[in-house]
Amino acid sequence: MLPFSRFEARTILKLTGPIVLAQLTQTLMYVIDTIMAGRFDATDMAALAVASGLWLPVVLTMQGLLLALTPIVAQYYGSKQHEPVSHFTLQSMYLGLVVSLLLFVLMRFAHYPIDLLNMAPELRAKTLDYLYFVSYGLFPAAGYIVLRNLFEGLGNTKASMWISFVGLLVNIPANYIFIYGKLGMPALGGVGCGIATSLVFSAMFIAMLIYGWSSRSTRPYRQWPKKLGANLKDIWYIICLGTPIAFSIFFEVTLFACIPLALVHLGPLVVASHQVANNYSALVFMLPLSFGLATTIRVGHLVGQQNIRELKKAVSTAIILAIAMSFVIACFTYVMRGYVAALYTADPAVIALASSLLILACFYQLSDAIQVVSACALRGMKITKPVFYITLIAYWPIGFGLGAVLGLTDWIVEPMGAHGFWIGIIIGLSTAALCLAIILRQHLNRIEHEALAQPAYTP
């Protein structure tokens, strides 16, 4: 029986609330992109789906690498050390600049993987144009991610909430101008979403700088580190801690984002239907993910304080809250699946297929909640390598591999199309949830035993 602490529930929910709003707002921007592009033309929505299969893994992998800053800052904050916080934030900025530059150059060659797909010329052109414009947003995105991780490590989750509202206020009019050709601009359709996204990241980075300079929570840390140059040793430490996080996110994101690439030869109808279900699932996933991010912060603080007893209560409470939320999400999705699909498109065929995929999405909510909170709790303890190995196996050989067999071949059953891939997702996430929960319990027990044995070695 998992212990439940009302104090930890209040603490985690206090951290979670702003994170939920920030995550939902940022995901809502992508939902708005999809809806506005879909209203312009079905080909534009399909181009956005295919381009996202390349863009989202790129930007989220960079985010995962820089997420190493959050547990670093959280543990120093818990132990009341100020100077290392400023130092590691600056080193993360250096790392973010280099990574964004490398990814920017890499995206100049996006036509090579695109050319491997059997795509119509118009769909190919729109996809590449979107990727060209959105790549300029990598640089402000890196700066925003670093500052957001700093604030969240300090326990100030409201910063990202307020800044995400700024991004939404920029996103909607920018989409309207560049998609539909307003204020003298050409009507670019889905390609205009790429320009809007780059503008959004720029606005959020500038807003975060202003907020950070004026916020009381950063006052003890608004000082230049003793050494302003790049410290390769500490940057390498961030890379070693963040790389497993980055690849874990990459494995999960590509599990979803690469499915449109595998389905593209089946036609725009199948791709668009999957995109509707995937887009909605990404939106509701922000709720358990927010519990997970709050758990990382809380775990980091408690590890810094060396409060092992409260640490176990915090982790179990977060898992219970996430499980409860998953049941609510599953019930809502099942009841509202037809209405949800109709928000994205007026095409009856797309609505029918997307609604059936949303039924499958109900089944993995519990597994998704457990695996994300467990992974985030391990991250708060700076334990990232086991998550890397588990997600690699669960998401790709099991999730995508089984999905491809069920969806595209007749090896087990008749080809199921998109439905086969979603069944693979369910099995892959369930495997990850079970393995991560076991690893988390083992590490919590190990930390507790080490803490109990410590007095015996004290002179």
Stockholm file with secondary structure:
# STOCKHOLM 1.0

chainA/1-459         MLPFSRFEARTILKLTGPIVLAQLTQTLMYVIDTIMAGRFDATDMAALAVASGLWLPVVLTMQGLLLALTPIVAQYYGSKQHEPVSHFTLQSMYLGLVVSLLLFVLMRFAHYPIDLLNMAPELRAKTLDYLYFVSYGLFPAAGYIVLRNLFEGLGNTKASMWISFVGLLVNIPANYIFIYGKLGMPALGGVGCGIATSLVFSAMFIAMLIYGWSSRSTRPYRQWPKKLGANLKDIWYIICLGTPIAFSIFFEVTLFACIPLALVHLGPLVVASHQVANNYSALVFMLPLSFGLATTIRVGHLVGQQNIRELKKAVSTAIILAIAMSFVIACFTYVMRGYVAALYTADPAVIALASSLLILACFYQLSDAIQVVSACALRGMKITKPVFYITLIAYWPIGFGLGAVLGLTDWIVEPMGAHGFWIGIIIGLSTAALCLAIILRQHLNRIEHEALAQPAYTP
#=GR chainA/1-459 SS CCCCCHHHHHHHHHHHHHHHHHHHHHHHHHHHHHHHHHHHCHHHHHHHHHHHHHHHHHHHHHHHHHTTHHHHHHHHHHTTCCHHHHHHHHHHHHHHHHHHHHHHHHHTTTHHHHHTSCCCHHHHHHHHHHHHHHGGGHHHHHHHHHHHHHHHHTTCCHHHHHHHHHHHHHHHHHHHHHHHTCTTCCCCTTHHHHHHHHHHHHHHHHHHHHHHHHCGGGGGGCSCCSCCSCCHHHHHHHHHHHHHHHHHHHHHHHHHHTHHHHHGGGCHHHHHHHHHHHHHHHHHHHHHHHHHHHHHHHHHHHHHHTCHHHHHHHHHHHHHHHHHHHHHHHHHHHHHHHHHHHHHCCCHHHHHHHHHHHHHHHHTHHHHHHHHHHHHHHHHTTCCHHHHHHHHHIIIIIIIHHHHHHHHCCSSSSCCTHHHHHHHHHHHHHHHHHHHHHHHHHHHHHHHHHHHHGGGGCC
#=GC SS_cons         CCCCCHHHHHHHHHHHHHHHHHHHHHHHHHHHHHHHHHHHCHHHHHHHHHHHHHHHHHHHHHHHHHTTHHHHHHHHHHTTCCHHHHHHHHHHHHHHHHHHHHHHHHHTTTHHHHHTSCCCHHHHHHHHHHHHHHGGGHHHHHHHHHHHHHHHHTTCCHHHHHHHHHHHHHHHHHHHHHHHTCTTCCCCTTHHHHHHHHHHHHHHHHHHHHHHHHCGGGGGGCSCCSCCSCCHHHHHHHHHHHHHHHHHHHHHHHHHHTHHHHHGGGCHHHHHHHHHHHHHHHHHHHHHHHHHHHHHHHHHHHHHHTCHHHHHHHHHHHHHHHHHHHHHHHHHHHHHHHHHHHHHCCCHHHHHHHHHHHHHHHHTHHHHHHHHHHHHHHHHTTCCHHHHHHHHHIIIIIIIHHHHHHHHCCSSSSCCTHHHHHHHHHHHHHHHHHHHHHHHHHHHHHHHHHHHHGGGGCC
//
